[in-house]
Amino acid sequence: MINFKILILAGLVVTATACTAETDTKLFTHMTPLNNRQIAVHRHNGPDAVVSVDGELTVDGKPVALNQAQKELVTRYFAGARTLRDDGLATGLAGASTALTAISSVVTGLASGEPDKIGDAVEAKAAKVEAQAENLCRDLGKLAETQDALTATLPEFKPYALIEEKEIEDCRHG
């Protein structure tokens, strides 16, 4: 049977990776790619932080002084956020492809009088979505580890540390 939770998760990630509005919930999806070199990290009721591929961090447009270890963590955070975004998009595309296959299979199966064949193609596509979703959950866990290391050494980043263990567990067991 198709795991519709994975399809919904994929759709939410694709939608949320482009999210710029503040919401009342604490979600890890408050990141917006600005360009190929910078990602804005949003916080609730406060200014954005911008992390760069080069390990630079600005908060409210002002550069934050970083030591080498902190720069490396910011660089790793940027890379992790991009990987999460890319895998989120891939998961969303796989989910959309599965939905199209499901619709096509239903129409074809019913039109041909062979409804028993409807599930085969859909199941194969659904397996790909599940694999993509596993990547997504792994990425989220790695980004959370980097986020936590960054906040431990850089208190200025703490308001931007929105990934909680609950999101990671929900992703893995959702």
C-alpha positions as CSV (number, residue, x, y, z in Angstrom):
1,M,0.0,0.0,0.0
2,I,1.2,3.5,-0.8
3,N,2.5,5.4,2.2
4,F,0.6,8.6,1.9
5,K,2.4,10.2,4.8
6,I,5.6,10.2,2.8
7,L,3.8,11.8,-0.1
8,I,2.4,14.5,2.2
9,L,5.8,15.1,3.8
10,A,7.3,15.5,0.3
11,G,4.7,18.0,-0.6
12,L,5.2,20.0,2.6
13,V,9.0,20.1,2.2
14,V,8.8,21.3,-1.4
15,T,6.3,24.0,-0.3
16,A,8.2,24.9,2.8
17,T,11.7,25.3,1.3
18,A,10.4,28.4,-0.5
19,C,8.6,29.7,2.6
20,T,9.4,33.2,3.6
21,A,6.4,34.0,5.9
22,E,6.6,33.7,9.7
23,T,4.2,31.2,11.3
24,D,3.3,30.4,14.8
25,T,4.9,27.0,14.8
26,K,8.6,26.0,15.2
27,L,9.5,24.3,12.0
28,F,12.8,23.5,10.5
29,T,11.6,24.8,7.2
30,H,12.3,28.5,7.9
31,M,15.2,28.7,5.4
32,T,15.1,30.5,2.1
33,P,17.8,30.2,-0.5
34,L,18.8,33.7,-1.6
35,N,21.2,32.6,-4.3
36,N,23.7,29.8,-4.9
37,R,26.0,31.2,-2.1
38,Q,23.6,32.3,0.7
39,I,20.6,30.9,2.6
40,A,18.5,33.1,4.9
41,V,17.5,31.4,8.2
42,H,14.4,32.9,9.6
43,R,13.5,33.2,13.3
44,H,10.3,34.0,15.0
45,N,9.7,37.7,15.7
46,G,13.3,38.7,14.8
47,P,15.7,39.5,12.1
48,D,17.0,36.9,9.6
49,A,20.4,35.3,9.7
50,V,22.3,34.7,6.5
51,V,24.7,31.8,6.2
52,S,27.1,31.6,3.2
53,V,28.9,28.9,1.4
54,D,32.1,30.6,2.5
55,G,31.2,30.3,6.2
56,E,30.2,33.8,6.8
57,L,27.2,34.7,9.0
58,T,25.3,37.9,9.2
59,V,22.4,38.6,11.6
60,D,20.1,41.5,10.7
61,G,22.5,42.5,7.9
62,K,25.5,42.8,10.3
63,P,28.5,40.4,10.1
64,V,29.1,38.2,13.0
65,A,32.8,37.7,14.0
66,L,33.7,34.0,13.7
67,N,36.7,32.0,14.6
68,Q,37.9,29.3,12.2
69,A,36.0,26.5,13.9
70,Q,32.8,28.6,13.8
71,K,33.3,29.4,10.1
72,E,33.7,25.7,9.4
73,L,30.4,25.0,11.2
74,V,28.6,27.7,9.3
75,T,30.0,26.3,6.1
76,R,28.8,22.8,7.1
77,Y,25.4,24.3,8.1
78,F,25.0,25.9,4.6
79,A,26.0,22.6,2.9
80,G,23.5,20.7,5.0
81,A,20.7,23.1,4.4
82,R,21.3,22.9,0.6
83,T,21.4,19.1,0.7
84,L,18.1,19.1,2.7
85,R,16.5,21.4,0.2
86,D,17.8,19.4,-2.8
87,D,16.6,16.1,-1.3
88,G,13.3,17.7,-0.4
89,L,12.8,18.8,-4.0
90,A,13.7,15.3,-5.2
91,T,11.3,13.8,-2.8
92,G,8.5,16.1,-3.9
93,L,9.2,15.3,-7.5
94,A,9.2,11.6,-6.8
95,G,5.9,12.0,-4.9
96,A,4.4,13.9,-7.8
97,S,5.5,11.3,-10.2
98,T,4.0,8.6,-8.0
99,A,0.7,10.4,-7.9
100,L,0.7,10.8,-11.7
101,T,1.5,7.1,-12.1
102,A,-1.3,6.2,-9.6
103,I,-3.9,8.2,-11.6
104,S,-2.7,6.8,-14.9
105,S,-2.7,3.2,-13.5
106,V,-6.2,3.6,-12.2
107,V,-7.5,4.9,-15.5
108,T,-5.7,2.3,-17.5
109,G,-6.6,-0.6,-15.2
110,L,-10.2,0.3,-15.1
111,A,-10.4,1.0,-18.8
112,S,-8.8,-2.3,-19.7
113,G,-10.9,-4.3,-17.2
114,E,-7.7,-5.3,-15.3
115,P,-8.0,-3.5,-12.0
116,D,-5.6,-6.0,-10.4
117,K,-2.7,-4.4,-12.3
118,I,-3.3,-1.0,-10.9
119,G,-1.0,-1.4,-7.8
120,D,2.2,-2.7,-9.5
121,A,3.5,0.4,-11.1
122,V,2.4,2.6,-8.2
123,E,4.2,0.4,-5.7
124,A,7.5,0.6,-7.6
125,K,7.3,4.4,-7.7
126,A,6.3,4.6,-4.0
127,A,9.4,2.7,-3.1
128,K,11.5,5.4,-4.7
129,V,9.6,8.0,-2.7
130,E,10.3,6.1,0.5
131,A,14.0,6.0,-0.4
132,Q,14.0,9.7,-1.1
133,A,12.2,10.4,2.2
134,E,14.8,8.4,4.1
135,N,17.5,10.6,2.6
136,L,15.5,13.6,3.7
137,C,15.2,12.4,7.3
138,R,18.9,11.6,7.4
139,D,19.7,15.1,6.0
140,L,17.5,16.7,8.7
141,G,19.3,14.8,11.4
142,K,22.7,15.9,10.1
143,L,21.6,19.5,9.8
144,A,20.3,19.4,13.4
145,E,23.7,18.1,14.6
146,T,25.4,20.9,12.9
147,Q,22.9,23.4,14.2
148,D,23.4,22.2,17.8
149,A,27.2,22.3,17.4
150,L,26.9,25.8,16.1
151,T,24.7,27.1,18.9
152,A,27.0,25.5,21.5
153,T,29.8,27.7,20.2
154,L,27.9,30.7,18.9
155,P,25.1,32.0,21.1
156,E,24.0,34.5,18.4
157,F,22.7,31.5,16.4
158,K,20.5,30.0,19.1
159,P,17.3,31.8,18.0
160,Y,17.8,30.2,14.5
161,A,18.1,26.7,15.9
162,L,14.6,25.6,15.1
163,I,15.2,21.9,14.3
164,E,14.1,19.9,17.3
165,E,14.4,16.1,18.0
166,K,10.6,15.8,17.6
167,E,10.8,16.8,13.9
168,I,13.6,14.3,13.3
169,E,11.7,11.5,15.0
170,D,8.4,12.5,13.2
171,C,10.3,12.4,9.9
172,R,11.8,8.9,10.6
173,H,8.6,7.4,11.9
174,G,6.0,9.5,10.1
